[in-house]
Amino acid sequence: MLPTPNLDHITSNDYENVYEPAEDTFLFLDALENDIEFLKNDVNPCICLEIGSGTGCVSTFLGQLLGDGSTLLLCTDINPFATAITVKTAIRNSIHLDAITTNLTSGLLPRLYHKVDILCFNPPYVVTSSEDVNSKNFIERAWAGGIYGREVIDRMLPLANDLLSSNGVFYLLVISDNKPDEICERMWRDYKFQFKISASRLAGREKQFILKFWRNQT
Ligand SMILES: C[S@@+](CC[C@H](N)C(=O)[O-])C[C@H]1O[C@@H](n2cnc3c(N)ncnc32)[C@H](O)[C@@H]1O
């Protein structure tokens, strides 16, 4: 396994405002590393986009896995502290990426000259009240997913359909409470995305899954 990105520039004070990498983050890294030959050879990405990049650990790791620096790495996060740290993490690990503070993909489209080939989202997925989804507290906003933990996820699904290139792939982290079967059915029914569970892990009592969606037979 490639070493995880160096995060020693991030202080405990930073983690009061930015989601600290946890089991879900590391499951994401595993799923990307397991798929790297497929991603390099079959997807051959021009643009990768991570929504909700937090510390930037996932996108920086993806940049390291892809290795040649020719893929444009873009990140968004609704939290300005997160986008600032995402850029620092990339620089600390000699990766170039751009990070934009915005809600999901708003404000991003004018910057895209090509559809997205690899889309990653480790969303707020914990079941909470709907009010918590729009909390002013950035840490709460990192995990609060509203009803069934699906409120942010459900806003992202149609955007994934709009953004992905024809051979693009979308990795989405979910937990059992989010009803992964229903998400997959919806992606197939509404957008004809094929799907599989790319990785899964029990973290405490929570079963986490990385769902992988794509359009073509790959
Ligand atoms: C579970 S954390 C994941 C962070 C990081 N990707 C990781 O794996 O460690 C979810 C991230 O999504 C961000 N987020 C929440 N709602 C968002 C939205 N509407 N648009 C963009 N980012 C959002 C949070 O600020 C947080 O950084």
The ligand as an SDF file (V2000), in Angstrom:
LIG
                    3D

 27 29  0  0  0  0  0  0  0  0999 V2000
  -17.3010   13.0560    5.9600 C   0  0  0  0  0  0  0  0  0  0  0  0
  -16.3810   14.5280    5.5990 S   0  0  0  0  0  0  0  0  0  0  0  0
  -15.1800   13.8560    4.4500 C   0  0  0  0  0  0  0  0  0  0  0  0
  -13.9150   14.6730    4.3600 C   0  0  0  0  0  0  0  0  0  0  0  0
  -12.7980   14.0500    3.5210 C   0  0  0  0  0  0  0  0  0  0  0  0
  -13.2110   13.8610    2.1400 N   0  0  0  0  0  0  0  0  0  0  0  0
  -12.3670   12.7240    4.1070 C   0  0  0  0  0  0  0  0  0  0  0  0
  -12.7110   11.6800    3.5120 O   0  0  0  0  0  0  0  0  0  0  0  0
  -11.7030   12.7320    5.1450 O   0  0  0  0  0  0  0  0  0  0  0  0
  -17.5350   15.3910    4.5250 C   0  0  0  0  0  0  0  0  0  0  0  0
  -16.9990   16.6840    3.9320 C   0  0  0  0  0  0  0  0  0  0  0  0
  -18.0240   17.2310    3.0840 O   0  0  0  0  0  0  0  0  0  0  0  0
  -18.1000   18.6310    3.2880 C   0  0  0  0  0  0  0  0  0  0  0  0
  -19.4660   19.0560    2.9150 N   0  0  0  0  0  0  0  0  0  0  0  0
  -20.6180   18.9210    3.6180 C   0  0  0  0  0  0  0  0  0  0  0  0
  -21.6600   19.4070    2.9220 N   0  0  0  0  0  0  0  0  0  0  0  0
  -21.1540   19.8710    1.7450 C   0  0  0  0  0  0  0  0  0  0  0  0
  -21.7250   20.5090    0.6060 C   0  0  0  0  0  0  0  0  0  0  0  0
  -23.0410   20.7740    0.5300 N   0  0  0  0  0  0  0  0  0  0  0  0
  -20.9040   20.8700   -0.4130 N   0  0  0  0  0  0  0  0  0  0  0  0
  -19.5620   20.6360   -0.3470 C   0  0  0  0  0  0  0  0  0  0  0  0
  -18.9730   20.0420    0.7180 N   0  0  0  0  0  0  0  0  0  0  0  0
  -19.7510   19.6520    1.7360 C   0  0  0  0  0  0  0  0  0  0  0  0
  -17.7650   18.8360    4.7430 C   0  0  0  0  0  0  0  0  0  0  0  0
  -17.3380   20.1570    5.0080 O   0  0  0  0  0  0  0  0  0  0  0  0
  -16.6730   17.7770    4.9490 C   0  0  0  0  0  0  0  0  0  0  0  0
  -15.4000   18.3130    4.6850 O   0  0  0  0  0  0  0  0  0  0  0  0
  1  2  1  0
  2  3  1  0
  2 10  1  0
  3  4  1  0
  4  5  1  0
  5  6  1  0
  5  7  1  0
  7  8  2  0
  7  9  1  0
 10 11  1  0
 11 12  1  0
 11 26  1  0
 12 13  1  0
 13 14  1  0
 13 24  1  0
 14 15  1  0
 14 23  1  0
 15 16  2  0
 16 17  1  0
 17 18  1  0
 17 23  2  0
 18 19  1  0
 18 20  2  0
 20 21  1  0
 21 22  2  0
 22 23  1  0
 24 25  1  0
 24 26  1  0
 26 27  1  0
M  CHG  2   2   1   9  -1
M  END
$$$$
